[in-house]
Amino acid sequence: MDRMFFEQLAMPLFDQLYNHACWLTGDRADAEDLVQETYAKALRGFASFTKGTNLRAWMFRILRNAFLNSRTGLAAQKTDFLEDQDVPVDEAVTHAVTPEEILLRSEDQKTLFAALDSLPEMQREIILLCEVDEMSYREIAQVLDVPVGTVMSRLSRARVGLRAALGAKLKEEVK
């Protein structure tokens, strides 16, 4: 299979892979490196890809394996920059969203991220693949190389864990 064919199939997945890499690494620069490594490995190994199978799951699996092989080198600290806040420019300029609302959104995100971070890595990853990347159980099973039943049970446990972690975080905030 040639490079043009690879680009045609793989490039539409870039944003999804980058978003997932951001979740995994917690850092945009590390995520960029991880996605670049993923595409390099996928291009080198594209001859082994079986036409007609799920390219999305194949690419996510390469990304996951690259992350697992390199995570010891990832920075442990995460820094939030004001410029990184997801507030559309038109809302900020027209004052449709007040600074208080931006702060509340940010706090809600921090609570969710903290709850996700408190989960074991496997549970966090399976929630992200399902809820953020919107993968089917079958696709998740391909990415993680486990049976679909295992995906379902792990996802169930992960959701229970996330609910418990969110509940604990909210109780802390109320005090």
C-alpha positions in Angstrom: 0.0 0.0 0.0 1.4 3.4 -0.9 1.9 6.6 1.1 -0.9 8.5 -0.6 -3.4 5.8 0.3 -2.1 5.8 4.0 -2.5 9.6 4.1 -6.0 9.4 2.7 -7.1 6.9 5.4 -5.1 8.0 8.4 -5.1 11.8 8.3 -8.8 12.2 9.1 -8.0 10.5 12.4 -5.5 13.1 13.4 -7.7 15.3 15.7 -9.1 12.2 17.5 -5.7 10.8 18.1 -4.3 14.1 19.3 -7.2 14.6 21.7 -6.7 11.1 23.1 -3.0 11.7 23.4 -3.7 15.0 25.3 -5.8 13.0 27.8 -3.1 10.3 28.1 -0.2 12.6 28.5 -1.8 15.6 30.1 0.5 17.8 28.1 0.1 19.3 24.6 3.8 19.1 23.6 4.0 15.4 24.8 0.7 14.7 22.9 2.1 16.2 19.7 5.2 14.0 20.1 3.1 11.0 20.8 0.9 11.5 17.7 3.9 12.2 15.5 5.5 8.9 16.8 2.2 7.1 16.1 2.0 8.3 12.5 5.6 7.4 11.9 5.1 3.9 13.3 1.8 3.5 11.4 3.4 4.5 8.1 6.3 2.2 8.6 4.0 -0.7 9.5 1.2 0.1 7.0 2.1 -2.9 4.9 1.0 -5.1 7.8 -2.4 -3.4 8.0 -5.1 -5.7 6.7 -7.3 -3.8 4.2 -11.0 -3.9 5.3 -10.2 -4.0 9.0 -10.7 -1.1 11.4 -8.0 1.5 10.8 -9.2 3.7 13.6 -8.7 1.0 16.2 -5.4 0.0 14.6 -4.1 3.7 14.9 -5.4 4.1 18.5 -3.6 0.8 19.4 -0.4 2.1 18.0 -0.9 5.4 19.9 -1.6 3.5 23.1 1.4 1.3 22.8 3.6 4.2 22.0 2.3 6.0 25.2 2.8 2.9 27.3 6.4 2.5 26.1 7.3 6.1 26.7 5.3 7.3 29.7 8.3 7.1 32.0 9.7 10.1 30.2 6.5 12.2 30.5 6.5 15.3 32.7 4.6 14.7 35.9 3.4 18.2 36.5 0.5 19.8 34.6 0.3 23.5 34.3 -2.9 25.4 33.4 -2.4 28.5 31.3 -5.1 31.1 31.0 -4.7 31.1 27.3 -5.6 27.5 27.2 -9.1 28.0 28.6 -11.8 26.9 26.1 -13.8 30.2 25.9 -14.9 31.2 22.4 -13.5 34.6 21.5 -17.0 36.0 20.6 -18.3 35.1 24.1 -15.3 36.7 25.8 -15.5 39.9 23.7 -19.3 40.3 24.0 -19.3 39.5 27.7 -21.9 36.8 27.0 -20.0 34.8 29.5 -18.9 36.4 32.7 -15.5 35.9 34.4 -17.4 34.1 37.1 -19.0 31.6 34.6 -15.5 31.0 33.1 -14.2 30.3 36.6 -17.1 27.9 37.4 -16.5 26.1 34.1 -12.9 25.8 34.9 -13.6 24.5 38.4 -16.1 21.9 37.0 -13.4 20.8 34.5 -10.8 20.6 37.3 -13.2 18.5 39.4 -13.8 16.1 36.5 -10.1 15.9 35.6 -9.2 15.3 39.2 -11.8 12.5 39.4 -10.5 11.0 36.2 -6.9 11.2 37.4 -7.9 9.4 40.6 -9.0 6.4 38.6 -6.6 3.5 37.8 -5.0 4.1 34.4 -7.0 1.2 32.7 -10.3 2.6 34.0 -9.5 6.1 32.9 -8.4 5.0 29.5 -11.5 2.9 28.9 -13.8 5.8 29.9 -11.9 8.1 27.5 -12.1 5.7 24.6 -15.8 5.2 25.1 -17.1 8.6 26.1 -14.6 11.1 24.6 -13.4 9.2 21.5 -16.9 7.6 21.1 -15.5 4.2 20.2 -17.8 1.2 20.1 -17.1 -1.7 22.5 -15.7 -3.7 19.6 -13.3 -0.9 18.7 -12.2 -0.6 22.3 -11.6 -4.3 22.5 -9.4 -4.1 19.4 -7.4 -1.1 20.8 -6.9 -2.8 24.2 -6.6 -6.4 22.8 -9.2 -7.8 25.1 -12.6 -9.5 24.6 -15.7 -7.3 24.3 -17.1 -8.7 27.6 -14.0 -7.5 29.4 -14.5 -4.0 27.9 -18.1 -4.0 29.2 -17.1 -5.1 32.7 -14.1 -2.7 32.9 -16.3 0.2 31.6 -18.9 -0.6 34.2 -16.3 -0.6 37.0 -14.7 2.6 35.6 -18.1 4.4 35.6 -18.8 3.3 39.2 -15.3 4.5 40.2 -15.8 7.8 38.4 -19.1 8.4 40.1 -17.5 7.7 43.5 -14.6 9.9 42.8 -16.8 12.8 41.6 -19.0 12.3 44.7 -16.0 12.5 47.0 -14.6 15.6 45.2 -18.0 17.3 45.5 -18.3 16.5 49.2 -14.8 18.0 49.7 -15.9 21.2 47.9 -19.0 21.5 50.0 -17.1 21.4 53.3 
